[in-house]
Amino acid sequence: MNSERIFSVEERARKHAALADPARLRMLDLLTFGDLSPTELREEIGVPSNLLAHHLNVLERERLITRGRSEGDGRRTYVRLVPDALTGLGSFAAAGARRVVFVCSANSARSQLARALWASVSDVPVDSAGTHPADQIAPGAAAVAARHGLDLAGVIPRLVDETIRDDDFIITVCDRAHEEYPGGTVHWSVPDPVLVGTDAAFEIAFVDLERRISQLAPRILTVA
């Protein structure tokens, strides 16, 4: 995270002006937890499509959000916050959870890395699962975890239906899993490093997950 960036007064004023509308502020609140499709955003804030498009254009113009195509349903897009876009603009909502569960399609890379990262920074219990579990952890995931001092040895991918409880705080870290398993609490649109297979791809996924978890973990409070 580039915490050393200095925002000018003018830039900060433009960002605050962009968030002065209650609907846009609510959108940013939602996006601080995870990524959402425009349809999901429209349903959450209750505005018509044309007004949602206007709000998205305002936030994108001020470089608060970005949009990307789904790896699952290519007709679908996801809106996500630009990293560090909200630095210095204030705090956002918190949530309570008995357990956090990360879900991806194979449960062999992204969800396992997220589980290990979460356990290293939060006391809230954590698990992971997949909609179509692989036979084993992806070698690239095990390697990037080891490079960062985390251990995925002996971990076995598990099926989501055998893992999830009704009161779990579910974070999907895979577009396909989110679209197959819409019951998730939060979605992070993290590209699949297994599709590329390079060390660099696994490193990019790891850094993305690490950034998101470091920002979310302090806001998830343990529920007894």
N, C-alpha and C positions, 0 to 999 in steps of 0.2 A: 504494500500500500504506500502510495507516494504522499505521506503525511507532511512532507516539507514544502509542498506547493503553496505559494502565497497567492490568494485571490485579491484582486484589486477591489476597491470600494465600489466601483462601477459594476463590476461583474457580480459581486454579492448583491447589489441593489437590484440588478436584473433578475437574478434568481429568486429573490424575495418577492419581486413583483409577479413573477410567473406563478408563484405559489400562493398569491393573495386570494385566488378564487377557491372557495371551499371544496369544489369538486376536484380540482387539481391537487390540492393539499391531501385530500382523501386518497387520491390515486398514488401519490408519493408514499403515504403511510403504508398502503398495501404493497407497493413495490419494494419497500425496505425489507419486507419478509421474503419475497420471492418474485419470480417472473409470472406474468399473466398475459393471456391472449387478449386482443381488443374486445372480443365477445365477453370474456370473463370480467374484464374491467367494466364494461357497460352494464352487465348484470349486477355487479357489486355497487356501483355508484348511482345506477338508475337514471341514466341520461340517454337521449336518442343518439343514433349512430353519427349523425352529422355534427352534433355538439361534441361527442367523444373525439371525433377526428380533429376538431378545432383544438381541444385540450391537448391531445397528443402532439399536434404540430407546434403548439406553444412550448411544451416541455422539451421537445426535440430541438427546437430552435435555440433554446438556452442551454443545450447540451446536458440536460438532466437525464434524458432517457435515450435508449437506442432500440432499434427493432431488428429482429433476425428471424429467418425462416426455420420452421420446425424440421428436425431430422426424421420425425415420424410421418406426419401428414404434411406434405410439402405445400399444401394450400393454406396452411396455418402459419401465423407469425406469433412471436412472443415479444412482449415489451419488457425491457429490463433497465435498471438504473445504470447510468454510467459510473464506473468505479470512482469513488471519492467525490462525486458530484455534489454531495450534501455536506462536505466538510465545512464546519463552522456555522451551519445553518440551524442547529438545534437538535434536540432529541426526538425520538419517535416512540410509538406504542410498544408495550411489552406484552407477553403472553405467559400463561402457566402451562406446565406439562408434567405428567408423571413419567413419560418416557418419550424420547425422540427416536423415530425410525426412518432411516434413509432407504429409498426404493429406487432401483433402476431396472432395466430389463433383465440382464444376466446376473446381477449381483456379484460380478466378478472384478469390477474396477471402481467406478465412480462411487457407488453406494458403500463399498467396503472402505475406500479411502476416506470418505466423509465420516463413517462410523469411527474410524481410528482417530481422525483429527478431532472430532467432537469429544471423544473420551479423554483427549489430552488437554482440553481446556475447560470442560464443564463437568459439574457434579450431577447433572441431570442424566439419568440412565439412558443408554443408547443401544440401538440394534440396527440391522439392515436386512434387506430381503430383495428378491427379484420377481418380476412377473413371469419370466422364463429363465430360471436359474441355470447357469452353466455348470459343467462338471467340476471346474476348479477355478481358482483365482487366476486372472490374466497375469502372465509373467511380467509384463510391463508395469502393472499395478504393484506387484510385490517389489519390483526393483525401485520404483520411484518412492514407495513407502520407506524402503530400507535407506535410500539416500537421505531421507529426511528424519531418520531416527524412529520410524514406526515399524511395527512388525505385523505382517499379515500371514505369517507361517501358521499352518494348521487350521486356518479359517476355511469353512466350507459354505459355498453359496446355498441359500435357502429360499423356499417358495414364499411369496408374500402372504398367501392365504393361511399358511401355517405359522405365521409370525405375528401378524398384526392383531392388536387388541382394540376394542372400541374406543378407549380413551387415549390412544397414542397420538402424538403430534407427528404427522407423517410429512416428510419432505421428499418429493420425487426429484431426482437429479438427472432425469432422462426424459426427453420429449415423448418417446414411445411409451414409456411407463406411465407418464402423466395422462396420455390420451387413452391408454388401455385401463388405467386405474384412476378414474376421476375423483375418488374419495380422498385424495391427498389434501392435507391442510395447506401446504405451501409447495410451489414448484420452482426449481432452479433449472434453467435451460443450459445444461453443461454439455458441450460437444463430446461425442464418444471417442476416446483416444484409441480404443481397440480397433476401430475402423481404419485408422491411420497406421497404428502399430509402432510408431517411432518413440524414442525416449523423449523427444521434444513435445510430442502430443500428450504423453502422460504427464509431463511436467506442467504444461499449460493447464490441464484439467486439475492437477493438484493445487496449483497456485490459485485458480479460480475458486475451488472449494475452500481452501484455507482462508481466503479473503472473506468469503460469504460467512463462514462459520465464525470467524473472529468478530464480525459485526453483529451476528445474530445471537450468539451464545450468551452474552451478558443480558440480553433482553428476554430470555426464556427462563422463567422462575420455576423452581421445583414445587409441585403440588403434592401434598401428602395423600 
